[in-house]
Amino acid sequence: MKTEFESMKKLIEKNSNEKIVESDKTKNTSYESYFFHFKSDNKKSTETISLLLKSKQKGVYYSLTASCQLEDNLETNMSIMLKCLNSFEEK
C-alpha cells in the first residue's frame, strides 16, 4: 500500500498543477488508507482531499476525491465532503 501511495505522490508532483499541502497515512477510515491534501492557485482556487484506500481484494485500491472552491464556504463544505469520503464502504 505504501508503495502505491509513494508512486501516486510522485505522479502528482510531476504532472499536477495543484500543490500538495500535506499527505500521509490516515486512520480516519475503516480501511488502510493514505490521503493527499491539495491546493490550486488558479483563477478558481480549490482545495482537494483525495483518499487512497486498500480494498479487500489483493492489488485493488480505491481513489476517492472531494474538492471545493475556496470562496464556497470552504470549511463547512470540506467538512461535509470529508464525512462522506470517510463513510465509504466496500460491498
C-alpha positions as CSV (number, residue, x, y, z in Angstrom):
1,M,0.0,0.0,0.0
2,K,2.8,2.4,0.9
3,T,4.4,1.7,-2.5
4,E,1.2,2.6,-4.3
5,F,0.9,5.8,-2.2
6,E,4.6,6.9,-3.0
7,S,4.1,6.1,-6.7
8,M,0.9,8.2,-6.8
9,K,2.6,11.0,-5.0
10,K,5.5,11.2,-7.5
11,L,3.0,11.2,-10.4
12,I,1.0,14.0,-8.8
13,E,4.1,16.1,-8.0
14,K,5.3,15.7,-11.6
15,N,2.1,16.1,-13.5
16,S,-0.4,18.2,-11.5
17,N,-0.9,21.9,-11.4
18,E,-2.1,21.6,-7.8
19,K,0.4,21.8,-4.9
20,I,0.4,19.0,-2.3
21,V,-0.1,20.7,1.1
22,E,0.2,17.5,3.1
23,S,0.0,13.8,2.6
24,D,0.4,10.8,4.8
25,K,-1.2,7.6,6.2
26,T,-4.6,8.2,7.8
27,K,-6.6,6.4,10.5
28,N,-9.9,8.2,9.7
29,T,-11.3,5.3,7.7
30,S,-12.0,1.6,8.4
31,Y,-9.6,0.7,5.6
32,E,-5.8,1.0,5.4
33,S,-5.5,4.4,3.6
34,Y,-3.4,7.4,2.7
35,F,-4.5,10.9,2.0
36,F,-3.5,13.9,-0.2
37,H,-4.5,17.5,0.5
38,F,-4.0,19.7,-2.5
39,K,-4.4,23.4,-3.2
40,S,-4.6,25.1,-6.6
41,D,-3.7,28.8,-7.1
42,N,-5.5,29.4,-10.3
43,K,-8.4,31.8,-11.1
44,K,-10.9,29.4,-9.4
45,S,-8.8,28.3,-6.4
46,T,-9.8,25.0,-5.0
47,E,-8.8,22.7,-2.1
48,T,-8.9,19.0,-2.7
49,I,-8.8,15.9,-0.4
50,S,-8.0,12.6,-2.0
51,L,-8.0,9.2,-0.3
52,L,-6.3,6.1,-1.5
53,L,-7.9,3.1,0.2
54,K,-6.9,-0.6,0.1
55,S,-9.7,-2.9,-0.8
56,K,-10.4,-6.4,0.4
57,Q,-9.1,-7.7,-2.9
58,K,-5.4,-8.1,-3.3
59,G,-3.9,-5.4,-5.6
60,V,-7.1,-3.4,-5.8
61,Y,-7.3,0.2,-4.5
62,Y,-9.9,2.9,-4.4
63,S,-9.2,6.5,-5.0
64,L,-11.9,8.9,-3.6
65,T,-11.7,12.6,-4.1
66,A,-13.6,15.7,-2.9
67,S,-12.9,19.3,-3.8
68,C,-14.3,22.7,-3.1
69,Q,-13.7,26.2,-4.3
70,L,-12.2,28.5,-1.7
71,E,-15.0,31.1,-1.9
72,D,-17.7,28.5,-1.4
73,N,-17.8,28.3,2.4
74,L,-14.7,26.0,2.4
75,E,-14.6,24.8,6.0
76,T,-18.3,23.7,6.1
77,N,-18.3,22.2,2.6
78,M,-15.0,20.4,3.1
79,S,-16.1,19.0,6.4
80,I,-19.3,17.6,4.9
81,M,-17.3,16.1,2.0
82,L,-14.8,14.5,4.3
83,K,-17.6,12.9,6.3
84,C,-18.9,11.5,3.0
85,L,-15.5,10.1,2.0
86,N,-15.0,8.5,5.4
87,S,-18.3,6.8,5.2
88,F,-17.2,4.8,2.1
89,E,-17.9,1.0,2.4
90,E,-16.8,-1.7,0.0
91,K,-19.6,-4.0,-1.0
